[in-house]
Amino acid sequence: MLRMTNSTVGIIGAGAMGSGIAQVAAQAGWNVILIDQSLDSLEKSQAQLTKVCNRLVEKNRLTSQESSALQQRILRFTAFDHLAPCTLIIEAIVENKEVKQRVFAQIEEIVSNECILATNTSSLSVTGLASSLKHPERFLGLHFFNPAPLMQLVEVIAAMQTNPEHIDRCNAWMNAWKKVPVRAKDTPGFIVNRLARPFYGEALRIVEEELASPAQVDDAMKSVGFRMGPFELMDLIGNDVNYAVTVSVFEAFYFDPRYRPSLIQKKHVEAGWLGRKSGRGYYRYDGQPGESITEATGELSWIHQRIVALLINEAADALSMRIASAQDLELAMTRGVNYPKGLLTWANDWGIASVLDQLQALQNRYGEDRYRPAPILRDMAEKNLLFDLGTS
Ligand SMILES: NC(=O)c1ccc[n+]([C@@H]2O[C@H](COP(=O)([O-])OP(=O)(O)OC[C@H]3O[C@@H](n4cnc5c(N)ncnc54)[C@H](O)[C@@H]3O)[C@@H](O)[C@H]2O)c1
């Protein structure tokens, strides 16, 4: 299962993401230099990896020799000067532009000119981060998902300055690491964090209007194949984290109403009802009875139709803006967030004209720009076309 290579990756930040990425790289046979300013983080990361490896050995997924080889392949330091032999650096420190830029400036003084520098940022502009480097052409985004050893998707993001050859190399490396790389333009939320916004936003809107309860919305989405409903998922992710991503995407898109955050989510954050981690979110996890909530009556398929239509609209818009290829948009949502099928496939199956009807009905009802259909959907419905999902 493990392969040996002489390649060395430097990973900066031994938190949730950095530790997971280190495991992925070591499992693929790479040597890893894991750096963190905090010795405590490095020690916790090492202890966590030992636990994971022991579990993999128990389940016969690794032999004990492979487990110790994997662990020995990761060296941990607090000082950056150990990064000199690296061919690739992946930064996964705190989500702060100035701190990240300072760290990359330090790294550039240590690594060779051939070393590729990547950030795992979820919300910062890759182009903006590249701009402070001496060699911005070797900088790009490698956006892993949490937990990195389990989630297959990696978004590979070119900054405006990036040399395309480095994108090809990273794509090949991610394949060798047994990941599913997709190429995304450097735009807010990249693919997944942009396309998934209506899954939460429209669900919240339905509940905010008291058209249905969170449990009804969750049931509706699970009835069409989603593993978790939006409210269950927000409670798992944490309302504070989910709200922060929405706010960041909304601001980055110059306050486009399509991404407007929800007041009820804000109230949940203010109340400290963050979800599972605080014992209460949209559901209660502390054994106390929940509040009585307005429930919808009658036929409820409108719930998933409304949310899925907005998800498809987002995917169609991203495709027409060339954020990614149709195939990569599909892979991103099925491998990154385990959607039951890709959103463009869903549009083809449902019928583009029906999706358009849904969106137009919502736009007529509310008169809001939030529901404007992507122009590509109108064009396709008019010409009776389907999304071409055959090529990348
Ligand atoms: N957590 C997620 O779900 C997720 C998913 C995708 C991407 N990301 C992104 O990955 C990055 C890291 O997120 P995380 O959740 O692993 O954070 P985390 O808080 O778990 O870990 C960050 C680590 O970086 C270290 N660090 C901070 N500043 C440093 C510096 N100047 N030099 C060296 N080490 C430093 C901290 O000590 C800490 O151990 C962020 O940019 C985040 O946006 C997070």
The ligand as an SDF file (V2000), in Angstrom:
LIG
                    3D

 44 48  0  0  0  0  0  0  0  0999 V2000
  -10.6840   23.1060    9.2630 N   0  0  0  0  0  0  0  0  0  0  0  0
  -11.2290   22.9710    8.0530 C   0  0  0  0  0  0  0  0  0  0  0  0
  -12.3070   22.3920    7.8920 O   0  0  0  0  0  0  0  0  0  0  0  0
  -10.5070   23.5160    6.8430 C   0  0  0  0  0  0  0  0  0  0  0  0
  -10.8050   22.9800    5.5810 C   0  0  0  0  0  0  0  0  0  0  0  0
  -10.0990   23.4430    4.4660 C   0  0  0  0  0  0  0  0  0  0  0  0
   -9.1450   24.4350    4.6220 C   0  0  0  0  0  0  0  0  0  0  0  0
   -8.8890   24.9580    5.8590 N   0  0  0  0  0  0  0  0  0  0  0  0
   -7.8420   25.9890    5.9680 C   0  0  0  0  0  0  0  0  0  0  0  0
   -6.6490   25.3550    6.4360 O   0  0  0  0  0  0  0  0  0  0  0  0
   -5.9100   26.2650    7.2620 C   0  0  0  0  0  0  0  0  0  0  0  0
   -5.6770   25.6490    8.6330 C   0  0  0  0  0  0  0  0  0  0  0  0
   -6.9060   25.3230    9.2170 O   0  0  0  0  0  0  0  0  0  0  0  0
   -7.0020   24.3280   10.4820 P   0  0  0  0  0  0  0  0  0  0  0  0
   -8.4340   24.0720   10.6860 O   0  0  0  0  0  0  0  0  0  0  0  0
   -6.0500   23.1870   10.2990 O   0  0  0  0  0  0  0  0  0  0  0  0
   -6.4430   25.2790   11.6450 O   0  0  0  0  0  0  0  0  0  0  0  0
   -5.9260   24.8450   13.1090 P   0  0  0  0  0  0  0  0  0  0  0  0
   -6.2170   26.0050   13.9710 O   0  0  0  0  0  0  0  0  0  0  0  0
   -6.4270   23.4990   13.4750 O   0  0  0  0  0  0  0  0  0  0  0  0
   -4.3290   24.7310   12.9130 O   0  0  0  0  0  0  0  0  0  0  0  0
   -3.5010   25.8120   12.5780 C   0  0  0  0  0  0  0  0  0  0  0  0
   -2.0950   25.4900   13.0770 C   0  0  0  0  0  0  0  0  0  0  0  0
   -1.2060   26.4730   12.5390 O   0  0  0  0  0  0  0  0  0  0  0  0
   -0.2720   26.8350   13.5540 C   0  0  0  0  0  0  0  0  0  0  0  0
    0.2290   28.1730   13.2280 N   0  0  0  0  0  0  0  0  0  0  0  0
   -0.4460   29.3410   13.2800 C   0  0  0  0  0  0  0  0  0  0  0  0
    0.3490   30.3420   12.8760 N   0  0  0  0  0  0  0  0  0  0  0  0
    1.5640   29.8040   12.5680 C   0  0  0  0  0  0  0  0  0  0  0  0
    2.7990   30.3370   12.0910 C   0  0  0  0  0  0  0  0  0  0  0  0
    2.9440   31.6370   11.8670 N   0  0  0  0  0  0  0  0  0  0  0  0
    3.8130   29.4810   11.8800 N   0  0  0  0  0  0  0  0  0  0  0  0
    3.6860   28.1540   12.1290 C   0  0  0  0  0  0  0  0  0  0  0  0
    2.5430   27.5920   12.5870 N   0  0  0  0  0  0  0  0  0  0  0  0
    1.4990   28.4120   12.8060 C   0  0  0  0  0  0  0  0  0  0  0  0
   -1.0610   26.7680   14.8550 C   0  0  0  0  0  0  0  0  0  0  0  0
   -0.1970   26.5930   15.9540 O   0  0  0  0  0  0  0  0  0  0  0  0
   -1.9660   25.5600   14.6030 C   0  0  0  0  0  0  0  0  0  0  0  0
   -1.3760   24.3640   15.0820 O   0  0  0  0  0  0  0  0  0  0  0  0
   -6.7010   27.5750    7.2650 C   0  0  0  0  0  0  0  0  0  0  0  0
   -6.2110   28.4000    6.2350 O   0  0  0  0  0  0  0  0  0  0  0  0
   -8.1160   27.1150    6.9440 C   0  0  0  0  0  0  0  0  0  0  0  0
   -8.8890   28.1200    6.3460 O   0  0  0  0  0  0  0  0  0  0  0  0
   -9.5350   24.5070    6.9690 C   0  0  0  0  0  0  0  0  0  0  0  0
  1  2  1  0
  2  3  2  0
  2  4  1  0
  4  5  1  0
  4 44  2  0
  5  6  2  0
  6  7  1  0
  7  8  2  0
  8  9  1  0
  8 44  1  0
  9 10  1  0
  9 42  1  0
 10 11  1  0
 11 12  1  0
 11 40  1  0
 12 13  1  0
 13 14  1  0
 14 15  2  0
 14 16  1  0
 14 17  1  0
 17 18  1  0
 18 19  2  0
 18 20  1  0
 18 21  1  0
 21 22  1  0
 22 23  1  0
 23 24  1  0
 23 38  1  0
 24 25  1  0
 25 26  1  0
 25 36  1  0
 26 27  1  0
 26 35  1  0
 27 28  2  0
 28 29  1  0
 29 30  1  0
 29 35  2  0
 30 31  1  0
 30 32  2  0
 32 33  1  0
 33 34  2  0
 34 35  1  0
 36 37  1  0
 36 38  1  0
 38 39  1  0
 40 41  1  0
 40 42  1  0
 42 43  1  0
M  CHG  2   8   1  16  -1
M  END
$$$$
